[in-house]
Amino acid sequence: MPALPHSTAAAAVEETVRSRLAKLRDAHVVVTGGGGLVGSRLVALLRSVQASVTVLDRMDAYPESAHEIFGVARSGARLVVGDVRDAGTVGPLLQGADFVVHAAAYADVAACTRRPDIAFRANVEGTQVVLEQTARFPVRRLVLVSSASVYGDGAPGVVGPQVFHEDMPLSPVSVYANGKLWAEHQTRLMLGASSGTEYAVVRYFSVYGEPQIPKPGSHSWMVPWLSLQARLGRPMRLNGGGVQVRDLVHVDDVAEATALALIEERMAEQTVNVGTGRPTSVREVADLIAPSFPGARRINTPRPEGDPLGGYASTERCRELLRWQAGIGVREGVDRYVRWLLATPDAMPRWLAEQAEGA
């Protein structure tokens, strides 16, 4: 049989994912942290298959109107503005829930390094409250959003990019990563067969995609950072020379994988990487962005504390247990982001534009 054209093949995959997600129709899903980039995309996907969705989010992670750009308030989900550390808020939301996605976090490596106290309260205390409240009710499954940062720099002594397997030793090198690893362990301790609630863990690699924008003082999210700097006519800063490797996975792909983790039977009590399985260096990303901005320059800057050298995902387990693989390549994804940025003047954060003017 001849191979399907790319567009036809992509449509077939989409239909397969959609048909599988139809199991979530009329299910009640609670998404903590559903107001952010990934959360809002996940909520939109769940709503598109007619799931009933409740979002719990503080809605203060970004300055200015970022949450409005993400659009969760327009998704048709019920939005509850509150804190995952508040059992009095979390408990009633979970009482009638079929599924939970716990994505709420102080989700920035640099911010967690500067304020480990806030990171502890949000990422450790908050997770503990969510787990305790989930265990009180007949929730079918909780999906914990974790991070590839738990791998740290990977196996010692390895030269060049390395592949991160789910079963390899974990050596976090940042406060953020340490909190994520704790959350994984605590989820395994508190949920599972003995509790009556299944769990699944998804380790996101480097998520990007429109309309992602950076936070002040962050060095994460390199696609928007480098793109915005180039658009402002400022040099693209390559921390550590841009040799760090990331597995860049588009937010649309991440949302699909997370939704599937709610329903795929073989994901119960399992952990999978969510990535593309392909390494991309920071410098390569800058090279993809530069042609869209004439005169774009690159400069080498020191590598920040807690910024791992990185690696890329082993995706065998994801393909097996989720029956899924990422469909958006880096070149396509970066191009989509740059085109969105050029077409959306309001996307430029005011604080960043003012910072550039004062430089």
C-alpha positions in Angstrom: 0.0 0.0 0.0 1.5 3.4 -0.9 2.3 5.8 1.9 -0.3 8.4 2.8 0.6 12.0 1.9 1.8 13.9 4.9 -1.4 16.0 5.4 -3.6 12.8 5.1 -1.4 10.9 7.5 -1.5 13.8 10.0 -5.3 13.9 9.8 -5.5 10.2 10.4 -3.4 10.5 13.5 -5.5 13.4 14.7 -8.7 11.4 14.2 -7.2 8.5 16.1 -6.4 10.7 19.1 -9.8 12.4 18.9 -11.6 9.1 18.8 -9.7 7.8 21.8 -10.3 11.0 23.8 -14.0 10.6 23.1 -14.0 8.4 26.3 -13.7 11.7 28.2 -17.1 13.0 27.0 -19.1 14.1 29.9 -16.3 13.2 32.3 -15.5 15.8 35.0 -11.8 16.7 34.9 -10.1 19.0 37.3 -7.0 20.7 36.0 -4.8 22.5 38.6 -2.7 25.2 37.0 -5.0 25.2 34.0 -4.5 28.9 33.4 -1.0 28.6 32.1 0.3 27.7 28.6 0.1 23.9 28.8 -2.9 23.9 31.2 -5.0 26.2 28.9 -4.1 24.2 25.8 -5.1 21.0 27.7 -8.4 22.5 28.8 -9.2 23.6 25.3 -8.6 20.0 24.1 -10.7 18.5 26.8 -13.5 20.9 26.1 -13.3 20.0 22.4 -14.2 16.4 23.2 -17.0 17.6 25.5 -15.5 16.9 28.9 -16.7 19.0 31.8 -13.6 20.9 33.1 -12.9 22.8 36.3 -9.7 24.8 36.4 -8.0 25.8 39.7 -5.4 28.5 39.3 -4.1 31.5 41.2 -3.9 33.4 37.8 -0.9 35.4 39.0 2.0 33.5 37.4 2.4 36.0 34.5 2.4 39.8 34.5 0.0 41.9 32.4 -2.5 40.1 30.2 -0.8 36.7 29.5 -3.6 34.7 31.0 -6.0 36.5 28.8 -3.9 35.5 25.8 -3.8 31.9 26.9 -7.6 32.1 26.9 -8.7 29.7 29.6 -11.4 32.1 30.7 -13.0 31.8 27.3 -12.7 28.0 27.0 -16.1 27.2 28.6 -14.4 25.6 31.6 -15.3 26.6 35.1 -12.5 28.8 36.4 -11.9 28.9 40.2 -9.2 31.4 41.2 -7.5 29.8 44.2 -4.5 28.1 45.7 -3.7 24.4 45.7 -2.4 24.7 49.2 -6.0 25.5 50.4 -7.6 22.2 51.3 -10.9 24.0 51.8 -10.8 25.0 48.1 -9.3 21.8 46.6 -11.5 19.3 48.4 -14.9 20.5 47.2 -13.6 20.7 43.6 -12.4 17.1 43.7 -15.5 15.7 45.3 -17.3 15.1 42.0 -14.2 14.7 39.8 -13.6 11.7 37.6 -10.0 12.7 36.7 -7.4 15.2 38.0 -4.4 16.7 36.2 -2.1 18.3 38.7 -0.1 20.8 36.7 0.0 23.7 39.2 3.5 24.7 40.2 6.0 27.5 40.7 7.2 26.5 37.3 10.5 28.3 36.6 14.0 27.1 37.4 15.4 30.5 38.0 12.5 31.7 40.2 12.7 28.5 42.3 16.5 29.0 42.7 15.9 32.6 43.9 13.0 31.8 46.2 13.2 28.2 47.4 10.7 29.0 50.1 8.0 29.9 47.6 9.0 26.8 45.5 8.6 24.6 48.6 5.1 26.0 49.4 3.8 25.8 45.9 5.4 22.6 44.6 5.7 20.5 47.7 3.0 21.7 50.1 0.6 22.3 47.2 1.1 18.8 45.8 0.6 17.2 49.2 -2.8 18.9 49.6 -3.9 17.8 46.1 -2.8 14.2 46.8 -4.5 14.1 50.2 -7.8 15.5 48.8 -7.7 13.2 45.8 -7.3 10.2 48.0 -10.5 11.2 49.9 -12.8 10.8 46.8 -13.5 8.2 44.1 -11.3 9.9 41.5 -10.4 7.4 38.8 -7.0 8.7 37.9 -4.6 11.6 38.7 -2.0 12.6 36.1 1.0 14.3 37.7 2.9 16.7 35.5 6.6 16.3 36.2 9.6 17.4 34.3 12.7 16.2 32.5 14.7 18.4 34.9 14.6 15.4 37.3 17.3 13.8 35.1 19.7 16.7 35.8 22.8 16.4 33.7 22.2 12.7 33.2 24.8 9.9 33.6 28.2 11.3 34.6 31.1 11.0 32.2 28.9 10.9 29.0 30.3 13.2 26.3 27.7 14.9 24.1 23.9 14.8 24.1 22.5 11.8 25.9 19.1 10.1 25.9 17.1 10.1 29.1 15.4 6.9 29.9 12.6 6.7 32.5 14.4 4.1 34.6 17.8 5.7 34.7 19.1 7.2 38.0 17.7 10.7 38.7 20.0 13.5 39.8 18.2 16.9 39.9 20.5 19.9 39.9 17.9 22.6 40.8 15.4 23.4 43.4 12.6 23.1 40.9 13.7 19.7 39.8 14.1 18.5 43.4 10.5 19.5 44.0 9.3 17.6 41.0 11.1 14.5 42.0 9.6 14.7 45.5 6.2 15.0 43.9 6.7 11.9 41.9 7.8 9.9 44.9 4.9 11.2 47.0 2.3 10.4 44.3 3.5 6.8 44.2 3.3 6.6 48.0 -0.2 8.0 48.4 -2.0 6.8 45.3 -2.3 3.5 43.4 -4.1 0.2 44.0 -4.4 0.6 47.7 -6.0 4.0 47.5 -8.5 3.2 44.8 -7.2 6.0 42.6 -4.8 5.3 39.7 -2.0 7.7 38.9 0.2 8.4 35.9 3.3 10.6 35.7 4.2 12.6 32.6 7.7 14.1 32.4 7.6 17.1 30.1 10.7 18.0 28.2 11.2 21.6 26.9 7.6 22.8 26.1 7.3 25.7 23.7 4.8 27.2 21.3 2.6 30.2 20.6 1.4 32.1 22.6 4.2 31.4 25.2 5.9 34.5 26.7 8.7 34.6 29.2 8.5 35.8 32.8 10.8 38.5 34.2 14.1 37.2 35.5 13.6 33.8 33.8 16.1 32.0 31.6 13.7 29.2 30.7 11.6 29.0 27.5 14.3 29.7 25.0 12.1 29.9 21.9 10.2 33.0 23.1 13.2 34.5 24.8 15.4 34.4 21.8 12.6 35.4 19.4 11.6 38.4 21.5 15.1 39.6 21.9 15.6 39.4 18.1 12.4 41.2 17.5 13.6 44.0 19.8 16.8 44.3 17.9 18.8 43.0 20.9 21.4 40.2 20.7 20.2 36.7 21.3 21.9 35.6 24.5 23.3 32.1 24.3 23.8 31.0 27.9 26.9 28.9 28.1 27.5 29.4 24.4 24.2 27.7 23.4 25.7 24.2 23.6 23.0 22.9 25.9 20.7 20.4 24.3 16.9 20.4 24.8 14.2 18.2 23.5 11.7 20.8 22.2 8.2 19.5 22.3 5.3 21.7 21.1 2.5 22.6 23.5 -0.1 21.1 21.2 1.7 17.7 21.4 2.1 18.0 25.1 -1.7 18.6 25.6 -2.5 15.5 23.6 -0.1 13.3 25.5 -1.4 14.6 28.9 -5.1 14.0 27.9 -4.3 10.5 26.7 -2.5 9.8 30.0 -5.9 10.2 31.7 -7.5 7.3 29.8 -4.9 4.9 28.4 -5.2 1.7 30.5 -1.6 0.8 30.4 -0.5 4.1 31.9 -1.8 3.2 35.3 1.1 3.5 37.8 3.5 4.3 35.0 5.9 7.2 34.2 6.6 8.3 30.6 8.7 11.0 29.0 6.8 13.5 26.8 9.2 14.7 24.2 10.1 14.2 20.5 13.2 12.0 21.0 15.3 14.5 19.1 18.0 16.8 20.5 18.2 20.5 19.6 20.9 22.9 20.9 20.1 26.4 22.0 22.3 27.7 19.2 20.3 25.7 16.6 17.2 27.4 17.8 18.8 30.8 17.4 19.8 29.8 13.9 16.2 28.9 13.1 14.9 32.3 14.4 17.6 34.6 13.0 16.5 34.6 9.3 13.1 36.2 10.3 14.9 39.2 11.9 17.4 40.9 9.6 20.5 41.9 11.5 19.9 39.4 14.4 23.0 38.9 16.5 24.1 36.2 18.9 26.3 36.7 22.0 27.7 34.1 24.4 26.8 34.6 28.1 27.5 32.5 31.2 25.5 29.5 31.9 23.0 30.1 34.8 23.1 28.2 38.0 20.8 25.1 37.9 20.6 25.2 34.1 21.3 21.6 33.0 23.4 20.6 30.0 20.4 18.6 29.0 19.5 15.7 26.7 16.6 14.3 24.9 13.8 11.9 25.6 13.7 8.2 25.1 10.2 7.9 23.6 9.8 4.1 23.3 7.7 3.9 26.5 5.6 6.8 25.5 4.8 5.2 22.1 4.0 1.9 23.8 1.9 3.0 26.8 0.3 6.1 25.4 0.2 4.9 21.7 1.3 8.4 20.8 4.3 10.3 19.4 4.9 14.0 18.9 3.8 15.3 15.5 5.2 18.8 15.3 8.9 19.1 14.4 11.2 21.9 15.8 11.5 23.7 12.5 7.7 23.9 12.0 7.1 24.8 15.6 9.6 27.6 15.8 8.3 29.0 12.5 4.8 28.9 13.9 6.0 30.8 16.9 7.9 33.5 15.0 5.0 34.0 12.6 2.6 34.4 15.5 4.9 36.8 17.2 5.3 39.0 14.1 1.5 39.0 13.6 0.7 39.9 17.2 2.2 43.2 18.3 0.5 43.0 21.7 2.4 39.9 22.5 5.5 41.9 23.4 5.5 42.1 27.2 5.6 45.7 28.4 8.2 45.1 31.0 10.5 43.6 28.4 10.0 46.5 25.9 10.7 49.0 28.7 13.8 47.1 29.7 15.1 47.2 26.1 14.4 51.0 25.9 16.4 51.6 29.1 19.3 49.4 28.0 
